[in-house]
């Protein structure tokens, strides 16, 4: 069976667990759902998600475009389209198109809903996926001992280094900004290469013992290099990532896994954000006297220098 035939069979398959005699009464999947089933379970880059979204939104047209025409319509390169097809398990774009065409033909007679309605439903699906990520995180928090232990260790590390490169920069900066309110020496690394190595080495020489690192998809090679540099410098690594296995996880002493939302063009980080706040809470609780003193001093400075609007 060719890859295109396999994909067509997958897209048209009866829901797992349903008895054969129930097949006729089962509600048929919509063309858009059948197309999305081809993409499900695959980690796609932002460019690849744009291709997937275009194919879903313009199925009846897109399924009959050449690779050149599709690349032009989406605004990506032809090699990007080829890599997209390969990432889904097809031998190339022609095989993917072969799988899409019968779905497109079934949609010609009346694909329901305009683009605004489809976008609305897709965003709802993205929110639902993030809710599931948060529910998974809630189950992790049922046993808070690991969070409390790491919070104590990070609170004691002088200095504490926070690392996040590329897409993970925003999470690292958020954590470092908040941690500085309750910790006297927080250093943030948002650039890789020699800049990261210098900061990590200086932190170790200054007496630091821990690095808190963020590694969100797509996972950068320079993040792996920085974690290895941290370990060579004698620092221990606490890692927040969406991964359960792999080289990044292998370099960490403690790993917290939090799912990321991947239904939209760019990932969303509800679960990693909540996990970050939980670790900050554990750090604050590890030394309540220091936390209270620093927060009071910060509020005094904020009032003195009018940091914020009166509300």
Rosetta blueprint (number, residue, H / E / L):
1 X L
2 X L
3 X H
4 X H
5 X H
6 X H
7 X H
8 X H
9 X H
10 X H
11 X H
12 X H
13 X L
14 X L
15 X L
16 X L
17 X L
18 X L
19 X L
20 X H
21 X H
22 X H
23 X H
24 X H
25 X H
26 X L
27 X L
28 X L
29 X L
30 X L
31 X H
32 X H
33 X H
34 X H
35 X H
36 X H
37 X H
38 X H
39 X H
40 X L
41 X L
42 X L
43 X L
44 X L
45 X L
46 X H
47 X H
48 X H
49 X H
50 X H
51 X H
52 X H
53 X H
54 X H
55 X H
56 X H
57 X H
58 X L
59 X H
60 X H
61 X H
62 X H
63 X L
64 X L
65 X L
66 X L
67 X H
68 X H
69 X H
70 X H
71 X H
72 X H
73 X H
74 X H
75 X L
76 X L
77 X L
78 X H
79 X H
80 X H
81 X H
82 X H
83 X H
84 X H
85 X H
86 X H
87 X H
88 X L
89 X L
90 X L
91 X L
92 X L
93 X H
94 X H
95 X H
96 X H
97 X H
98 X H
99 X H
100 X H
101 X H
102 X H
103 X H
104 X H
105 X H
106 X H
107 X H
108 X H
109 X L
110 X L
111 X L
112 X L
113 X L
114 X L
115 X H
116 X H
117 X H
118 X H
119 X H
120 X H
121 X H
122 X H
123 X H
124 X H
125 X H
126 X H
127 X H
128 X H
129 X H
130 X H
131 X H
132 X H
133 X H
134 X H
135 X H
136 X H
137 X H
138 X H
139 X H
140 X H
141 X L
142 X L
143 X L
144 X L
145 X H
146 X H
147 X H
148 X H
149 X H
150 X H
151 X H
152 X H
153 X H
154 X H
155 X H
156 X H
157 X L
158 X L
159 X L
160 X E
161 X E
162 X E
163 X E
164 X E
165 X L
166 X H
167 X H
168 X H
169 X H
170 X H
171 X H
172 X H
173 X H
174 X H
175 X H
176 X H
177 X H
178 X H
179 X H
180 X L
181 X L
182 X L
183 X L
184 X L
185 X L
186 X E
187 X E
188 X E
189 X E
190 X L
191 X L
192 X L
193 X H
194 X H
195 X H
196 X H
197 X H
198 X H
199 X H
200 X H
201 X H
202 X H
203 X H
204 X H
205 X H
206 X L
207 X L
208 X L
209 X L
210 X E
211 X E
212 X E
213 X E
214 X E
215 X E
216 X L
217 X L
218 X L
219 X L
220 X L
221 X H
222 X H
223 X H
224 X H
225 X H
226 X H
227 X H
228 X H
229 X H
230 X H
231 X H
232 X H
233 X L
234 X L
235 X L
236 X E
237 X E
238 X E
239 X E
240 X E
241 X E
242 X L
243 X L
244 X L
245 X L
246 X L
247 X H
248 X H
249 X H
250 X H
251 X L
252 X L
253 X L
254 X E
255 X E
256 X E
257 X E
258 X L
259 X L
260 X L
261 X E
262 X L
263 X L
264 X L
265 X L
266 X L
267 X L
268 X E
269 X L
270 X H
271 X H
272 X H
273 X H
274 X H
275 X H
276 X H
277 X H
278 X H
279 X H
280 X H
281 X H
282 X H
283 X H
284 X H
285 X H
286 X H
287 X L
288 X H
289 X H
290 X H
291 X H
292 X H
293 X H
294 X H
295 X H
296 X H
297 X H
298 X H
299 X H
300 X H
301 X H
302 X H
303 X H
304 X H
305 X L
306 X L
307 X L
308 X L
309 X L
310 X L
311 X L
